């Protein structure tokens, strides 16, 4: 390996230090008795573990073939305060090895420290305890640090050499708080990277310095400042905790990502890396693992297409039939995939494949009947949001079919047997869908949860029965996305089990009969739930009755006092509840809740509770509506207060008094 000769250091230094933060100097193995003194840490007094120090470092190193490798090093020190964090003592380090690409572990050391009689006792991991497991694409180096106990400090460091110019990303934040987290990179002049920061935490340290290095294989090296070293650091990093109504914490974790923007060859000429969608589209249509098969003759699909089309005559009806055929006849084996797992012919033969296989086949079948169809890629909610302006394919994990018919756009997903025509699961409403077309910049269609205006309507009619009991008829109607959620929930159990849960959710004892779930197996229609029940309200002198029998907001979903991330609901809410109840025989109305109408953040939300007595009946109409699905943290307290009021109001009771 050629030496890199450091000739000139620190041409300029730019330091941005907030709150006069001093970068800690930590040497592996230098653990002192005073490091064991704290039993709790102010950053998080309840944390089962604290990262005392977490450092990542990446640099380039010339290899014997005149190319460069990336050396990634990590040095981490952790205080284990509770048994609940003992899993941190087990390390798994993946090493990629596929094709000509092969990473190498250059060194690995790990030590457990305990305090005994005022002295620090170190116990390193024995080499025989390090296990390497292999498969076709990677190796995993596994080890468990020994002799851990509550209060132990564990420390590990390793280095991985990777061919090429891929700079690993760095997450400053994780499941446990960190006193200090930093990333240190050194980049030679011939690589230029775009840096992308995620998260809301500010850097406590952001330093840059430039210096000169002799590179053996580069003849046209600038005389000065040909290498840049940059260090980012954050002090007192809070643990990343999942909050209710958060699609994924990956959208908010504080981390840094790198993407190559340009490179300089050994002859001194600089070439930009074409990071535009037009170029990527062309690459994807030349890629056998994506859309290359769509550029080939598709007559081999004639038989399959004819079976699917049936007697349909119009282009739209043909597309509907092909979509339904692929959806119902093919099985999706993996619903998170951006690349094909097999050739389309194999997908047809086996009648199964991942989401890319199935929706690419759907696209091919539509092209077979001369419909304008293209594959489209997106990132689902659990995968995090993609950068829409930059074609970073690693950020996408889902493929759908784009079809343009009679000047109308259709987005089709045949991978889910519960989905209807031109319908997507709410998990796909996560930003831009990139439509991929050859020799053409991708069209971007923005799908956001705020556009899903969903409804749920419940009607309850209660009449007096001859035996002194009350009989009720209940109907629930759901719009598309709530119906889809219910279908997914119910298909894993039978209807009887579902109605047992319905019964258990009632505030009174009921016996359900004539229960039915309409359209449960029909992907094109919304669900309707209907049933009757009998209940005994009792014969006390006073009957206390909550009129919100079904659909009551019993608990505030926003129970946390503070919110750090936006509230992300799957769709907008519009619930209506209607009750028409005959006053129990032998009773009069003694007390009725007051009607109430209130708004949240202007027109962002509405709660209307309207109740009255008319012709010996109690009539209640309730509307709970949120016109947005996403609310920023600054709106959280108002949203929390709004639901506190809703829960309190819907818990109020009617009082019936026995006649004398």
Secondary structure, DSSP 8 states (H G I E B T S, - for coil): ----EEEEEEEEEEEEESTT-------TT---GGGG--SS-TT-TT-SEEEEEEEEEEEEEE-TTS-EEEEEEEEEEEEE-SGGGGGGGEEEEEEEEETTEE-EEEEEEEEEEEEETTEEEEEE--GGG-EEEE-SSEEEEEEE-SS--TT-EEEEEEEEEEESS----EES--SS-EEEEEEEEEEETTEEEEEEEESS---SEEEEEEEEEE-TT-SS--SS--EEEEEEEEEEE------SS-S-GGGTS-EEEEEEEEEE-TTS-EEE---SHHHHHHHHHT-TTTTGGGGS--GGGHHHHHHHHTT--SHHHHHHHHHHHHHHH-EES-SS-SS-SS-HHHHHHHTEE-HHHHHHHHHHHHHHTT-EEEEEEE--GGG----TTS--GGG--EEEEEEEETTEEEEE-TT-TT--TT---GGG-SEEEEEEETTEEEEEEEE-GGG-B--EEEEEEEEE-TTS-EEEEEEEEE-HHHHHHHHHHHTTS-HHHHHHHHHHTSSS--EEEEEEEETTT-TTS--EEEEEEEE-----SEEEE-S--SS---S-S---S---S-EE-SSBEEEEEEEEEE--TTEEEEE----EEEEETTTTEEEEEEEEEETTEEEEEEEEEES-SEE-GGGHHHHHHHHHHHHHHHT--EEEEE--
